[in-house]
Amino acid sequence: MAKCLRDFRAKRVETLAKTLAKTLAETLADWTGWYLGFYDLTSHRNDKILDWHRKYGPVVCIGPNEVSVATLDGTRKIYGTTFRWAKSNYFDHFKGYGMRSVFATKEYEEHRQKRRFISSFYQPSTIYKLPEIEHYVKDRAEAVVRQIQHDQPVDVYGLTDWYAIDIITFLTLGPDFASQSIESPCVERQIFARLKQQQFVGPFRIRHPRAYAAFSRAYQWLSSKRSYLVADDDLASWCKDRISAAMDGKRLLDSHSLLRHLLHHDHTGTENAPLNRDYVAAEILDNINAAEATVAVTATYLLWRLTAAPLWQDNIRKELALLPVQEDGSLSFTDIDSRVPALEACLREVYRLHPASSGRAERVVPQGGSVISDFHLPEDTIVTTSVPALHRDEVLFPDPDRFMPERWLNADPDTLKAREAQLIPFGHGGRICLGKALATLEIKVLIASLYQQHKSVMEASTTAESMRQCSTHDAVPSALKCEIRFQRVAEKC
């Protein structure tokens, strides 16, 4: 294995095409796919690929016909709008109701057209400027604060999950059909908890979908404890029922919801060409699933990192104390976003260390092949960027495995610009995640609400191992929980 990867790195453009063909077909086909498969099944895929990049360089062969890249120039080529590489068949597994949402759409041009349907809805100018969105996010953040009991352990992964569910259902379905997960046990809590358990069997499902389908049905019949095996089906059923109810809702046309936006916005320039309703449902399902997972994972890792770094809690609290208070007693998001540099630095560092995605943003090398970082990749090679390898570049990010928010505050302008360019937790290019603005709003408002009058301390059950980020689709913590304690601080803070 090591020799194979060293050979892959050593060869140059004039010889690599031949070497790759021989290496992939003759040497690796029998066992390398299973070798990486082992790390898939044990949720260590990203860790192993990062290790290979550190040993063998910026371009490594990770399996038959699969290559991982860890350079910014390579990333721009793979995901940029100039070359328009298609997504791989990996994305076939994320269709909803038989339809392809924006996320599951493989061809670039089709993706671009679908993206137009929803891009304006998620623009920062929309998310940040509509008072009803900020008001609801603040309301949900205060609901989280009310769940906290002084110096009692609380699972913030669960809390942030419920917080994210409530907000994304409000935004996609409208206020009448938004969940109220924070305050009360409900079916949504149960479904999303099971979805997180299902993460760990996801690699088997991707590799062997038919076997998984039979296996999951049999196990569910034998024991209700295995209900998590069909959690994605449960979410799809719940979502379709909720969408149907929202479509019949009396206030749908008055709501600022993604459902109204997709059903009634003129996307085609003609009045008589509404979007297919199954496609609309697939888009809503994907948005709910993705937004819930991304915000919960990122907020949880930010809370964990801050709990282990009391100095940064203090810095954030001091900067929040300098902000003007609005008439309703809250802080404006505009001020939180622009005048609390400690929070921005901590969030960037969490994005760097804990990107909330599987890392499998696979693309297919187009006809004729392509050269990346001096290596020729044959056509139809599956290629992806290793986000952990980019984010932990030892040259750009010294001591890369440490949580060091100061690296975003003390760097010279050129270094800061280079670091910002290589920070890609939401992807890169024309297919970058549309939810970045919403995630920023949710996370910053929540952290501000929690740390204005509280500090957090670690619970003994929360360790580096329990918080190991797994290479699952949503990059969940291994223990599926993060218990910490909140304690009130003196008002003068």
C-alpha atoms as one frame of an Amber mdcrd trajectory, in Angstrom:
protein
   0.000   0.000   0.000   2.703   2.497   1.018   4.795   1.740  -2.078   1.753
   2.138  -4.273   1.005   5.568  -2.887   4.654   6.666  -3.067   4.756   5.617
  -6.726   1.580   7.575  -7.338   3.176  10.699  -5.890   6.565  10.306  -7.579
   5.473   9.962 -11.197   5.006  13.066 -13.317   2.645  14.000 -16.116   4.464
  12.193 -18.889   4.355   8.798 -17.151   1.534   8.941 -14.642  -1.340   8.037
 -16.975   0.285   4.696 -17.748   1.286   4.181 -14.116  -2.205   4.949 -12.873
  -3.796   2.509 -15.300  -1.481  -0.258 -14.203  -1.666   0.614 -10.515  -5.423
   0.831 -10.345  -6.207  -2.121 -12.578  -3.542  -4.591 -11.532  -2.366  -3.698
  -8.068  -5.195  -2.043  -6.187  -8.428  -3.370  -7.643  -8.464  -6.547  -5.588
  -7.958  -5.062  -2.155  -7.497  -1.317  -1.824 -11.220  -0.616  -2.111 -11.808
  -2.950   0.788  -8.904  -1.432   2.695 -10.496   2.016   2.553 -13.847   0.322
   3.080 -12.649  -0.839   6.480 -12.054   2.778   7.494 -15.435   3.692   6.024
 -17.208   1.099   8.127 -15.343   2.148  11.288 -16.034   5.867  10.617 -12.335
   6.740  10.229 -12.275   7.426   6.477 -11.320  11.111   6.680  -8.683  10.458
   9.342  -6.998   7.820   7.194  -7.021   9.972   4.075  -5.529  12.864   6.059
  -2.824  10.505   7.293  -2.047   9.429   3.713  -1.765  13.051   2.576   0.645
  13.814   5.389   2.784  10.824   4.437   2.626  10.886   0.645   1.759  14.405
  -0.464  -1.028  16.444  -2.074  -2.364  13.815  -4.498  -2.983  10.258  -3.297
  -4.721   7.213  -4.670  -7.284   6.077  -2.090  -8.910   3.239  -4.000  -9.586
   1.780  -7.418 -10.270   4.770  -9.650 -10.401   7.124  -6.635  -8.040  10.008
  -5.914  -7.881  12.547  -3.091  -6.420  16.032  -3.582  -5.128  18.454  -0.945
  -4.189  21.638  -2.798  -6.143  24.853  -3.256  -5.373  25.007  -6.992  -6.601
  21.445  -7.384  -9.740  22.270  -5.418 -10.477  25.220  -7.673 -10.167  23.012
 -10.723 -12.337  20.222  -9.316 -15.172  22.424  -8.050 -14.807  25.658 -10.004
 -17.288  27.007 -12.529 -14.761  26.896 -15.373 -14.487  23.117 -15.748 -17.914
  22.103 -14.394 -17.112  18.545 -13.356 -20.131  16.363 -12.638 -20.823  14.762
  -9.275 -20.226  11.035  -8.869 -22.783   8.266  -8.447 -22.350   8.622  -4.684
 -25.060  11.283  -4.874 -27.583   8.793  -6.254 -28.121   7.740  -2.645 -29.576
  11.120  -1.647 -32.630  11.352  -3.855 -35.936  12.049  -2.139 -39.300  10.708
  -3.329 -37.538   9.550  -6.494 -36.399  13.098  -7.317 -33.038  14.843  -7.259
 -32.781  17.899  -5.045 -30.064  20.456  -5.731 -27.686  18.449  -3.532 -28.323
  15.161  -5.357 -28.124  16.613  -8.876 -24.996  15.412 -10.658 -24.657  17.344
 -13.922 -23.415  20.908 -13.562 -25.898  22.648 -15.858 -28.934  20.924 -14.349
 -27.601  21.795 -10.904 -27.162  25.442 -11.907 -30.765  25.665 -13.090 -32.168
  24.080  -9.930 -29.959  26.226  -7.724 -31.627  29.299  -9.206 -34.923  28.137
  -7.710 -33.714  28.540  -4.134 -30.552  30.664  -4.153 -32.360  33.973  -3.649
 -34.209  32.513  -0.668 -30.949  31.817   1.203 -28.987  34.916   0.198 -27.507
  36.850   3.166 -29.468  39.891   1.999 -32.637  37.864   2.599 -31.709  35.881
   5.705 -30.126  38.796   7.557 -32.599  41.514   6.607 -35.997  39.966   7.321
 -36.955  40.809  10.932 -39.203  37.760  11.335 -36.271  35.389  10.737 -33.971
  37.029  13.277 -36.843  37.311  15.759 -37.638  33.608  15.503 -33.990  32.563
  15.804 -33.684  34.666  18.970 -36.884  33.162  20.339 -35.512  29.651  19.824
 -32.164  30.615  21.358 -33.927  31.893  24.466 -35.892  28.644  24.592 -32.554
  26.812  24.711 -31.362  29.042  27.560 -34.544  28.261  29.498 -33.718  24.544
  29.315 -30.483  25.101  31.230 -30.415  24.496  34.965 -27.590  26.064  36.935
 -24.614  23.713  37.286 -26.545  20.696  36.030 -25.242  18.565  33.146 -26.956
  19.131  29.828 -26.440  17.408  26.491 -25.815  20.324  24.164 -25.775  18.082
  21.101 -29.400  17.260  21.803 -30.280  20.879  22.573 -28.618  22.297  19.476
 -30.275  19.615  17.386 -33.740  20.613  18.602 -32.844  24.274  18.103 -31.839
  23.610  14.495 -34.949  21.507  13.805 -37.278  24.232  15.048 -35.630  26.928
  12.947 -35.352  25.038   9.669 -38.952  23.794   9.843 -40.069  27.389  10.480
 -38.108  28.542   7.469 -39.082  25.748   5.093 -42.715  25.121   6.107 -43.807
  28.402   7.672 -44.716  29.384  11.254 -47.880  27.287  11.476 -45.998  24.056
  10.797 -42.710  24.688  12.572 -41.629  22.141  15.161 -41.443  22.969  18.861
 -38.749  20.433  19.686 -36.952  22.424  22.378 -39.848  22.642  24.805 -41.444
  19.227  24.542 -40.743  15.613  23.585 -42.099  15.064  20.096 -41.820  12.730
  17.155 -39.255  15.008  15.504 -36.874  14.512  18.410 -37.182  10.760  18.067
 -36.708  10.703  14.302 -33.592  12.866  14.305 -32.095  10.973  17.243 -32.505
   7.753  15.269 -31.025   9.403  12.183 -27.857  10.033  14.150 -27.660   6.394
  15.137 -28.180   5.457  11.503 -25.080   7.471  10.572 -22.830   4.634  11.708
 -24.335   2.100   9.313 -24.440   4.614   6.470 -21.216   3.393   4.799 -22.573
  -0.166   4.629 -25.798   1.164   3.162 -23.927   3.151   0.504 -21.745   0.205
  -0.475 -24.450  -2.475  -0.342 -27.889  -0.819  -0.674 -29.864  -3.977  -1.464
 -28.319  -5.976   1.354 -28.930  -3.060   3.710 -32.596  -2.822   2.735 -33.170
  -6.517   3.473 -31.059  -6.406   6.621 -32.829  -3.341   8.025 -36.327  -4.728
   7.424 -35.437  -8.017   9.090 -33.831  -6.399  12.111 -36.679  -3.937  12.561
 -39.128  -6.840  12.558 -37.042  -8.689  15.157 -36.521  -5.747  17.496 -37.883
  -2.223  17.884 -34.434  -1.233  19.171 -33.256  -1.398  15.558 -35.785   1.174
  14.344 -32.921   3.570  13.625 -32.099   1.428  10.577 -35.082   2.953   8.748
 -34.863   6.431  10.280 -34.409   8.064   6.877 -37.672   6.499   5.706 -39.376
   7.763   8.864 -38.102  11.277   8.185 -39.294  11.137   4.579 -42.780  10.028
   5.687 -42.979  12.664   8.413 -41.767  15.363   6.052 -44.238  14.476   3.314
 -47.138  14.558   5.777 -46.013  17.928   7.129 -45.576  19.339   3.617 -49.080
  18.201   2.630 -50.534  19.880   5.702 -48.580  23.067   5.029 -49.771  23.156
   1.416 -53.334  23.204   2.705 -52.526  25.803   5.346 -54.500  29.022   5.275
 -51.451  31.238   5.767 -49.075  29.591   3.290 -49.178  32.513   0.873 -48.469
  34.953   3.706 -45.449  33.083   5.032 -41.827  33.616   4.133 -41.232  29.908
   3.668 -39.225  27.896   1.195 -42.368  25.901   0.424 -44.257  29.030  -0.645
 -41.179  30.232  -2.535 -40.950  27.024  -4.567 -44.672  26.571  -5.171 -45.639
  30.103  -6.089 -42.527  31.858  -7.318 -42.235  32.247 -11.096 -39.042  30.264
 -11.718 -39.333  29.797 -15.431 -40.545  33.123 -16.738 -43.954  31.643 -17.573
 -47.058  31.546 -15.444 -48.105  28.004 -16.346 -45.031  25.976 -15.473 -45.128
  25.165 -11.741 -42.443  22.965 -10.276 -43.143  19.269  -9.878 -44.530  18.763
  -6.372 -42.441  15.686  -5.707 -39.379  17.747  -6.585 -40.536  20.473  -4.200
 -40.975  17.866  -1.465 -37.496  16.452  -2.161 -35.978  19.910  -1.864 -37.753
  20.589   1.439 -36.677  17.198   2.799 -33.051  17.789   1.848 -33.024  21.307
   3.295 -34.452  20.152   6.627 -32.032  17.249   6.876 -28.935  19.236   5.912
 -29.622  22.374   7.945 -30.441  20.433  11.104 -27.280  18.343  10.869 -24.877
  21.157   9.976 -25.977  23.567  12.685 -26.180  20.928  15.422 -22.700  19.534
  14.731 -21.018  22.930  14.353 -22.688  24.488  17.397 -21.863  21.429  19.502
 -18.185  21.473  18.594 -18.039  25.221  19.202 -19.553  24.776  22.665 -17.148
  21.930  23.408 -14.112  23.924  22.305 -15.217  27.008  24.251 -15.837  24.913
  27.349 -12.238  23.706  27.149 -11.016  27.297  26.642 -12.454  29.545  29.413
 -10.332  32.481  28.261 -12.179  32.581  24.964 -15.518  32.409  26.765 -14.427
  35.486  28.723 -13.294  37.287  25.578 -16.634  36.685  23.886 -18.593  37.735
  26.978 -16.614  40.970  27.330 -17.168  41.882  23.692 -20.885  41.109  23.955
 -21.125  43.383  27.005 -19.995  46.327  24.872 -22.853  45.983  22.394 -25.946
  48.208  22.592 -29.092  46.525  23.875 -32.246  46.832  21.776 -35.648  47.832
  23.132 -36.672  44.206  23.603 -33.529  43.537  25.649 -31.746  41.530  22.961
 -28.614  42.168  20.930 -28.940  42.705  17.201 -27.429  40.066  14.962 -25.731
  42.789  12.935 -23.758  43.792  16.028 -23.039  40.204  17.063 -21.822  39.391
  13.570 -19.621  42.445  13.052 -18.471  43.557  16.517 -17.550  40.343  18.335
 -14.253  39.311  16.715 -13.541  36.676  19.375 -16.706  34.792  18.410 -15.901
  35.051  14.711 -12.383  33.724  15.324 -13.642  30.813  17.423 -16.271  29.910
  14.835 -13.711  29.950  12.029 -11.427  27.714  14.048 -14.261  25.247  14.628
 -15.083  25.309  10.918 -11.413  24.508  10.302 -11.114  21.649  12.790 -14.635
  20.231  12.561 -16.202  20.698   9.108 -19.747  19.350   9.300 -19.743  17.107
   6.253 -18.693  13.661   5.106 -15.830  14.939   2.988 -17.151  12.971   0.011
 -17.811  15.822  -2.398 -16.873  13.501  -5.244 -16.488  14.655  -8.831 -15.777
  12.742 -12.047 -12.807  13.662 -14.245 -14.248  14.598 -17.660 -13.432  13.131
 -21.051  -9.769  13.448 -21.977  -8.561  13.414 -18.391  -7.092  16.312 -16.462
  -3.876  17.445 -14.816  -3.986  18.333 -11.127  -0.863  19.345  -9.220   1.345
  17.913 -12.002  -0.485  14.585 -12.030  -2.516  13.375 -14.983  -5.814  11.815
 -13.928  -7.546   9.636 -16.541 -11.132  10.396 -17.496 -13.813   8.921 -15.237
 -11.493   8.952 -12.218 -13.427   9.865  -9.077 -11.679  12.747  -7.367 -12.391
  14.752  -4.240 -10.670  17.308  -2.056  -9.674  16.272   1.445 -11.060  19.182
   3.448  -9.263  18.059   6.648  -5.953  18.037   4.752  -6.551  21.575   3.446
  -7.675  22.806   6.852  -4.701  21.233   8.638  -1.988  22.390   6.257   1.024
  22.714   8.559   2.525  25.576   6.549  -0.581  27.738   6.513  -1.866  26.636
   9.928   1.100  25.986  12.258   0.304  23.510  15.028  -2.706  22.524  12.907
  -4.409  20.166  15.349  -4.706  22.778  18.109  -7.696  25.036  18.680  -6.097
  28.472  18.226  -8.643  31.206  17.424  -5.884  33.804  17.686  -4.574  32.650
  14.304  -7.568  34.486  12.769  -6.936  37.681  14.731  -3.167  38.146  14.758
  -2.161  37.194  11.224  -0.800  39.692   8.713  -3.165  40.557   5.825  -1.551
  38.237   3.274  -1.518  35.260   5.632  -5.106  35.908   6.680  -6.208  36.095
   3.053  -4.481  32.785   2.292  -6.084  31.118   5.311  -9.529  32.398   4.413
  -9.152  31.069   0.862  -8.298  27.607   2.174 -11.136  27.488   4.714 -13.922
  25.683   2.846 -16.310  24.017   5.339 -19.260  24.845   3.074 -17.585  23.709
  -0.125 -16.098  25.650  -3.005 -17.175  27.076  -6.333 -20.557  27.029  -8.008
 -21.925  24.337  -5.714 -21.023  25.921  -2.390 -23.639  25.291   0.301 -26.442
  27.851   0.201 -27.058  27.599   3.947 -23.934  29.401   5.166 -25.718  32.652
   6.026 -28.485  30.864   7.930 -25.988  28.703   9.828 -23.973  31.782  10.803
 -27.095  33.530  12.093 -28.236  30.522  14.117 -24.861  29.706  15.658 -23.823
  33.244  16.569 -27.187  34.155  18.103 -27.175  30.930  20.135 -23.622  31.393
  21.437 -24.319  35.024  22.333 -27.501  34.050  24.192 -25.712  31.337  26.173
 -22.534  33.188  27.110 -23.925  36.617  27.950 -24.768  35.448  31.461 -23.260
  31.961  31.667 -19.970  30.170  31.546 -19.602  26.500  30.676 -17.549  23.799
  32.370 -16.779  20.295  31.195 -18.653  17.260  32.419 -16.511  14.175  33.147
 -18.404  12.106  30.568 -17.265  14.413  27.761 -13.789  13.469  26.601 -11.647
  13.782  23.507 -12.659  10.243  22.546 -16.386  10.823  23.059 -16.084  13.927
  20.881 -14.019  12.282  18.149 -15.546  13.463  14.914 -16.599  10.490  12.824
 -16.392  10.182   9.055 -20.145   9.768   8.696 -22.276  11.736   6.269 -22.960
  14.441   8.864 -19.613  14.148  10.711 -21.197  13.407  14.093 -19.362  13.068
  17.447 -18.720   9.429  18.293 -20.763   9.400  21.529 -23.697  11.265  19.926
 -23.774  13.541  22.949 -21.800  16.367  24.538 -22.534  16.934  28.214 -21.381
  20.175  29.821 -22.568  22.390  32.680 -23.561  26.038  32.560 -23.034  28.328
  35.541 -24.302  31.875  35.881 -21.689  34.596  36.043 -21.751  37.936  37.830
 -23.865  40.614  36.165 -20.862  42.921  35.768 -19.488  40.556  33.126
